Amino acid sequence: MAKYEIEVSATAEKQLRRLNQADQIRILTRVTGLSDEPRPVGSRKLRGYEDIYRIRIGDYRVLYSVEDDRLIIIVLKVGHRRGVYR
């Protein structure tokens, strides 16, 4: 199976930088794993969107888009569960 390329949006990069280092490492480890399995166990497709998914990492959520035809995953947002969906 082909590996997906991971792109991080400017918004997600900025949100990730604001987190403490331990959380950054946990999140980046999971995001890197998306290149092998773009829809891992526990990922959910968000209602109302065509191709946006989320994964949970403790109290944090990563929202991302999967483009199967181009083998690209775009990380859109990273944040605490209470505010990431806004």
DSSP file (Angstrom, degrees, kcal/mol; ACC not computed):
  #  RESIDUE AA STRUCTURE BP1 BP2  ACC     N-H-->O    O-->H-N    N-H-->O    O-->H-N    TCO  KAPPA ALPHA  PHI   PSI    X-CA   Y-CA   Z-CA
    1    1 A M              0   0    0      0, 0.0     2,-0.1     0, 0.0     0, 0.0   0.000 360.0 360.0 360.0 139.0    0.0    0.0    0.0
    2    2 A A        -     0   0    0      1,-0.1     2,-0.3     0, 0.0    69,-0.0  -0.385 360.0-117.1 -74.1 148.2    1.3    3.5   -0.9
    3    3 A K        -     0   0    0     -2,-0.1     2,-0.3    34,-0.1    33,-0.2  -0.635  24.2-128.4 -84.4 143.1    2.2    6.0    1.8
    4    4 A Y        -     0   0    0     31,-2.7     2,-0.3    -2,-0.3    68,-0.2  -0.653  17.8-125.6 -86.8 146.8    0.3    9.2    2.0
    5    5 A E  E     -a   72   0A   0     66,-2.9    68,-3.1    -2,-0.3     2,-0.5  -0.725  23.2-139.1 -88.4 143.2    2.1   12.5    2.1
    6    6 A I  E     -a   73   0A   0     -2,-0.3     2,-0.4    66,-0.2    68,-0.2  -0.911  18.8-175.9-110.6 127.0    1.3   14.7    5.1
    7    7 A E  E     -a   74   0A   0     66,-3.3    68,-3.3    -2,-0.5     2,-0.5  -0.947  12.3-151.1-116.3 141.4    0.8   18.5    4.7
    8    8 A V  E     -a   75   0A   0     -2,-0.4    68,-0.1    66,-0.2    66,-0.1  -0.955  16.6-130.3-114.8 125.2    0.2   20.7    7.7
    9    9 A S     >  -     0   0    0     66,-2.6     4,-2.4    -2,-0.5     5,-0.2  -0.261  23.8-113.1 -67.8 159.8   -1.8   23.9    7.2
   10   10 A A  H  > S+     0   0    0      1,-0.2     4,-2.2     2,-0.2     5,-0.2   0.880 118.4  53.5 -60.9 -38.7   -0.4   27.2    8.6
   11   11 A T  H  > S+     0   0    0      1,-0.2     4,-2.3     2,-0.2    -1,-0.2   0.939 110.0  45.8 -61.5 -48.5   -3.3   27.3   11.1
   12   12 A A  H  > S+     0   0    0     64,-0.3     4,-2.4    63,-0.3    -2,-0.2   0.876 111.3  53.2 -64.6 -37.5   -2.5   23.8   12.4
   13   13 A E  H  X S+     0   0    0     -4,-2.4     4,-2.0     2,-0.2    -1,-0.2   0.917 110.3  47.0 -63.3 -43.3    1.2   24.6   12.6
   14   14 A K  H  X S+     0   0    0     -4,-2.2     4,-1.0     2,-0.2    -2,-0.2   0.912 112.9  49.1 -64.7 -43.1    0.5   27.7   14.7
   15   15 A Q  H  < S+     0   0    0     -4,-2.3     4,-0.5     1,-0.2     3,-0.3   0.882 110.7  51.1 -64.3 -38.4   -1.9   25.8   17.0
   16   16 A L  H >< S+     0   0    0     -4,-2.4     3,-1.2     1,-0.2    -1,-0.2   0.886 104.1  57.1 -67.1 -39.6    0.6   23.0   17.4
   17   17 A R  H 3< S+     0   0    0     -4,-2.0    -1,-0.2     1,-0.3    -2,-0.2   0.789  99.2  61.0 -63.0 -27.8    3.4   25.4   18.4
   18   18 A R  T 3< S+     0   0    0     -4,-1.0    -1,-0.3    -3,-0.3    -2,-0.2   0.684  90.3  87.5 -74.4 -17.4    1.3   26.8   21.2
   19   19 A L  S <  S-     0   0    0     -3,-1.2     2,-0.0    -4,-0.5    -3,-0.0  -0.371  90.2 -95.1 -81.0 160.2    1.1   23.4   23.0
   20   20 A N     >  -     0   0    0      1,-0.1     4,-2.3    -2,-0.1     3,-0.2  -0.317  39.8-106.0 -71.4 162.8    3.7   22.1   25.4
   21   21 A Q  H  > S+     0   0    0      1,-0.2     4,-2.4     2,-0.2     5,-0.2   0.855 116.4  55.1 -62.4 -39.1    6.4   19.9   24.1
   22   22 A A  H  > S+     0   0    0      1,-0.2     4,-2.1     2,-0.2    -1,-0.2   0.921 111.5  44.8 -61.5 -43.5    5.1   16.6   25.5
   23   23 A D  H  > S+     0   0    0     -3,-0.2     4,-2.6     2,-0.2     5,-0.2   0.885 110.4  55.3 -67.8 -38.1    1.7   17.1   23.8
   24   24 A Q  H  X S+     0   0    0     -4,-2.3     4,-2.9     1,-0.2     5,-0.2   0.926 108.9  47.3 -58.8 -44.6    3.4   18.2   20.5
   25   25 A I  H  X S+     0   0    0     -4,-2.4     4,-2.1     2,-0.2    -2,-0.2   0.922 112.2  49.3 -64.9 -44.2    5.4   14.9   20.4
   26   26 A R  H  X S+     0   0    0     -4,-2.1     4,-1.7     2,-0.2    -2,-0.2   0.925 115.4  44.2 -59.5 -45.0    2.3   12.8   21.2
   27   27 A I  H  X S+     0   0    0     -4,-2.6     4,-2.7     1,-0.2    -2,-0.2   0.931 113.0  49.5 -68.4 -46.1    0.3   14.6   18.5
   28   28 A L  H  X S+     0   0    0     -4,-2.9     4,-2.5    -5,-0.2    -1,-0.2   0.850 107.7  55.7 -64.0 -33.5    3.0   14.5   15.8
   29   29 A T  H  X S+     0   0    0     -4,-2.1     4,-1.4    -5,-0.2    -1,-0.2   0.935 111.9  42.6 -62.7 -45.4    3.6   10.8   16.5
   30   30 A R  H  X S+     0   0    0     -4,-1.7     4,-0.7     2,-0.2    -2,-0.2   0.896 113.5  51.6 -67.6 -40.3   -0.1   10.1   15.7
   31   31 A V  H >< S+     0   0    0     -4,-2.7     3,-1.1     1,-0.2     4,-0.4   0.905 107.3  53.2 -64.1 -40.7   -0.2   12.4   12.7
   32   32 A T  H >< S+     0   0    0     -4,-2.5     3,-1.4     1,-0.3     4,-0.3   0.867 102.3  59.8 -61.5 -36.1    2.9   10.7   11.3
   33   33 A G  H >X S+     0   0    0     -4,-1.4     4,-1.8     1,-0.3     3,-1.0   0.712  88.7  73.7 -64.6 -20.9    1.1    7.4   11.6
   34   34 A L  T << S+     0   0    0     -3,-1.1    -1,-0.3    -4,-0.7    -2,-0.2   0.756  81.5  70.5 -65.0 -23.0   -1.6    8.7    9.3
   35   35 A S  T <4 S+     0   0    0     -3,-1.4   -31,-2.7    -4,-0.4    -1,-0.2   0.836 107.5  35.8 -65.3 -30.5    0.7    8.3    6.3
   36   36 A D  T <4 S+     0   0    0     -3,-1.0    -2,-0.2    -4,-0.3    -1,-0.2   0.861 136.4  19.1 -85.6 -40.5    0.4    4.5    6.6
   37   37 A E     <  -     0   0    0     -4,-1.8    -1,-0.3     1,-0.1    -2,-0.1  -0.856  63.8-174.7-135.1  96.2   -3.2    4.4    7.7
   38   38 A P  S    S+     0   0    0      0, 0.0    -1,-0.1     0, 0.0    -4,-0.1   0.704  86.8  39.2 -68.8 -18.9   -5.2    7.5    6.9
   39   39 A R  S    S+     0   0    0     -5,-0.1     3,-0.1     4,-0.0     6,-0.0  -0.598  84.5 179.4-127.9  72.3   -8.3    6.3    8.6
   40   40 A P    >   -     0   0    0      0, 0.0     3,-2.3     0, 0.0     2,-0.1  -0.145  45.0 -73.5 -70.1 167.8   -7.1    4.5   11.7
   41   41 A V  T 3  S+     0   0    0      1,-0.3     3,-0.1     3,-0.0     0, 0.0  -0.403 124.4  28.9 -57.9 131.7   -9.3    2.8   14.3
   42   42 A G  T 3  S+     0   0    0      1,-0.4    -1,-0.3    -3,-0.1    14,-0.2   0.251  88.2 124.9  97.3 -12.8  -10.9    5.5   16.3
   43   43 A S    <   -     0   0    0     -3,-2.3    -1,-0.4    12,-0.1     2,-0.4  -0.557  44.1-159.0 -78.1 148.2  -10.9    8.1   13.5
   44   44 A R  E     -B   54   0A   0     10,-2.0    10,-2.1    -2,-0.2     2,-0.4  -0.978  17.1-126.1-130.3 141.7  -14.3    9.6   12.8
   45   45 A K  E     -B   53   0A   0     -2,-0.4     2,-0.3     8,-0.2     8,-0.3  -0.708  35.0-121.0 -81.0 133.7  -15.7   11.3    9.7
   46   46 A L    >   -     0   0    0      6,-3.0     3,-1.3    -2,-0.4     6,-0.3  -0.579  25.4-115.3 -79.5 136.7  -17.2   14.7   10.6
   47   47 A R  T 3  S+     0   0    0     -2,-0.3     3,-0.1     1,-0.2    -1,-0.1  -0.410  97.0  26.5 -67.8 143.2  -20.8   15.2    9.8
   48   48 A G  T 3  S+     0   0    0      1,-0.2     2,-0.4    -2,-0.1    -1,-0.2   0.419 103.6  94.1  87.2  -1.8  -21.6   17.9    7.2
   49   49 A Y    <   -     0   0    0     -3,-1.3    -1,-0.2     3,-0.2     3,-0.1  -0.935  68.5-138.7-125.0 149.3  -18.2   17.7    5.5
   50   50 A E  S    S-     0   0    0     -2,-0.4    -1,-0.1     1,-0.2    -2,-0.1   0.946  92.8  -2.6 -70.2 -50.4  -17.2   15.6    2.5
   51   51 A D  S    S+     0   0    0      2,-0.0    15,-1.4    -6,-0.0     2,-0.5  -0.097  91.3 124.5-141.9  38.9  -13.8   14.3    3.5
   52   52 A I  E     + C   0  65A   0     -6,-0.3    -6,-3.0    13,-0.2     2,-0.3  -0.898  31.8 178.6-109.0 131.5  -12.8   15.7    6.9
   53   53 A Y  E     -BC  45  64A   0     11,-3.4    11,-2.6    -2,-0.5     2,-0.4  -0.761  13.4-148.5-122.9 166.5  -11.9   13.3    9.7
   54   54 A R  E     -BC  44  63A   0    -10,-2.1   -10,-2.0    -2,-0.3     2,-0.4  -0.996   3.6-162.9-137.7 146.3  -10.7   13.7   13.3
   55   55 A I  E     - C   0  62A   0      7,-1.8     7,-2.1    -2,-0.4     2,-0.4  -0.955  19.0-132.5-121.9 148.9   -8.5   11.7   15.6
   56   56 A R  E     + C   0  61A   0     -2,-0.4     2,-0.3   -14,-0.2     5,-0.2  -0.828  21.5 177.3-101.8 136.3   -8.5   12.0   19.4
   57   57 A I  E >   - C   0  60A   0      3,-2.8     3,-2.1    -2,-0.4     2,-0.2  -0.808  66.3 -64.8-135.8  92.2   -5.2   12.3   21.3
   58   58 A G  T 3  S-     0   0    0     -2,-0.3    -1,-0.2     1,-0.3     0, 0.0  -0.479 117.6 -16.0  62.0-126.8   -6.1   12.7   25.0
   59   59 A D  T 3  S+     0   0    0     -2,-0.2    22,-2.8    -3,-0.1     2,-0.3   0.402 125.1  88.3 -87.0   2.7   -7.9   16.0   25.3
   60   60 A Y  E <   -CD  57  80A   0     -3,-2.1    -3,-2.8    20,-0.2     2,-0.4  -0.700  59.5-156.3-105.2 154.9   -6.7   17.1   21.9
   61   61 A R  E     -CD  56  79A   0     18,-3.0    18,-2.1    -2,-0.3     2,-0.5  -0.967   4.0-155.5-128.2 144.6   -8.2   16.7   18.5
   62   62 A V  E     -CD  55  78A   0     -7,-2.1    -7,-1.8    -2,-0.4     2,-0.5  -0.985   9.7-160.4-119.5 120.9   -6.6   16.7   15.0
   63   63 A L  E     +CD  54  77A   0     14,-2.5    13,-2.6    -2,-0.5    14,-1.6  -0.871  22.4 165.8-100.7 131.0   -8.9   17.6   12.1
   64   64 A Y  E     -CD  53  75A   0    -11,-2.6   -11,-3.4    -2,-0.5     2,-0.4  -0.972  30.8-133.9-147.2 158.7   -7.6   16.5    8.7
   65   65 A S  E     -CD  52  74A   0      9,-2.6     9,-2.5    -2,-0.3     2,-0.5  -0.894  15.9-148.3-113.8 141.9   -8.7   16.0    5.1
   66   66 A V  E     - D   0  73A   0    -15,-1.4     2,-0.7    -2,-0.4     7,-0.2  -0.949   8.1-169.7-114.6 125.7   -7.8   12.9    3.0
   67   67 A E  E >>> + D   0  72A   0      5,-3.1     5,-1.8    -2,-0.5     4,-1.0  -0.855   7.2 180.0-112.1  93.5   -7.3   13.2   -0.7
   68   68 A D  T 345S+     0   0    0     -2,-0.7     3,-0.2     1,-0.2    -1,-0.2   0.834  77.0  58.2 -65.2 -34.6   -7.1    9.6   -1.8
   69   69 A D  T 345S+     0   0    0      1,-0.2    -1,-0.2     2,-0.1    -2,-0.0   0.819 119.3  30.1 -67.7 -28.8   -6.6   10.4   -5.5
   70   70 A R  T <45S-     0   0    0     -3,-0.6    -1,-0.2     2,-0.2    -2,-0.2   0.407 104.7-124.3-107.8  -0.4   -3.4   12.3   -4.8
   71   71 A L  T  <5 +     0   0    0     -4,-1.0   -66,-2.9     1,-0.2     2,-0.4   0.932  63.9 137.8  54.8  51.0   -2.3   10.4   -1.6
   72   72 A I  E   < -aD   5  67A   0     -5,-1.8    -5,-3.1   -68,-0.2     2,-0.5  -0.980  41.5-161.4-128.9 139.4   -2.2   13.5    0.5
   73   73 A I  E     -aD   6  66A   0    -68,-3.1   -66,-3.3    -2,-0.4     2,-0.6  -0.987  10.9-160.1-115.8 126.9   -3.4   14.1    4.1
   74   74 A I  E     -aD   7  65A   0     -9,-2.5    -9,-2.6    -2,-0.5     2,-0.6  -0.933   9.8-145.6-111.6 116.2   -3.9   17.8    5.0
   75   75 A V  E     +aD   8  64A   0    -68,-3.3   -66,-2.6    -2,-0.6   -63,-0.3  -0.708  22.9 175.6 -80.3 118.8   -3.9   18.6    8.7
   76   76 A L  E     +     0   0A   0    -13,-2.6   -64,-0.3    -2,-0.6     2,-0.3   0.883  56.5   5.1 -94.4 -45.7   -6.3   21.4    9.1
   77   77 A K  E     - D   0  63A   0    -14,-1.6   -14,-2.5   -66,-0.1     2,-0.4  -0.992  48.6-170.0-144.8 148.4   -6.6   22.1   12.8
   78   78 A V  E     + D   0  62A   0     -2,-0.3     2,-0.3   -16,-0.2   -16,-0.2  -0.992  36.7 116.8-135.0 127.7   -5.0   20.9   16.1
   79   79 A G  E     - D   0  61A   0    -18,-2.1   -18,-3.0    -2,-0.4     5,-0.1  -0.996  62.2 -57.6-174.6 175.7   -6.6   21.9   19.4
   80   80 A H  E >>  - D   0  60A   0     -2,-0.3     4,-1.7   -20,-0.2     3,-1.6  -0.357  54.0-114.0 -66.4 148.4   -8.2   21.2   22.7
   81   81 A R  T 34 S+     0   0    0    -22,-2.8     4,-0.4     1,-0.3    -1,-0.1   0.779 111.1  61.2 -59.3 -28.6  -11.5   19.3   22.3
   82   82 A R  T 34 S+     0   0    0    -23,-0.2    -1,-0.3     1,-0.2   -22,-0.1   0.735 120.6  19.3 -74.3 -19.9  -13.6   22.2   23.7
   83   83 A G  T X4 S+     0   0    0     -3,-1.6     3,-1.1     2,-0.1    -2,-0.2   0.507  95.4  90.1-127.7  -3.7  -12.6   24.6   20.9
   84   84 A V  T 3< S+     0   0    0     -4,-1.7    -3,-0.1     1,-0.2    -2,-0.1   0.760  85.2  57.0 -72.1 -23.2  -11.2   22.8   17.9
   85   85 A Y  T 3         0   0    0     -4,-0.4    -1,-0.2     1,-0.2    -2,-0.1   0.550 360.0 360.0 -86.2  -5.8  -14.6   22.4   16.2
   86   86 A R    <         0   0    0     -3,-1.1    -1,-0.2     0, 0.0    -2,-0.1   0.482 360.0 360.0 -77.2 360.0  -15.4   26.2   16.1
